[in-house]
Amino acid sequence: MITDTEIKAKGIHILAQYLGDVEAERFIALIQREPFDYTKWHQDVDDGNSVEEISRNAMSLRNKISAQD
């Protein structure tokens, strides 16, 4: 099991990698500023989709972001 500090560091690294430094900072500010219910958000994200559909959607989004870079 990794430490909380390691989780934070990896999370920030991933956000910066995919969003860029400025947008990663904005994302963190938004999360801190607004009440956020991860469980509700997660339920809305999968919207009854299968794991394969969620994975396909995530990969599609990742490819779009990579194409913009």
Secondary structure by P-SEA (a helix, b strand, c coil): cccaaaaaaaaaaaaaacccaaaaaaaaaaaaaccccaaaaaaaaaccccaaaaaaaaaaaaaaaaaac
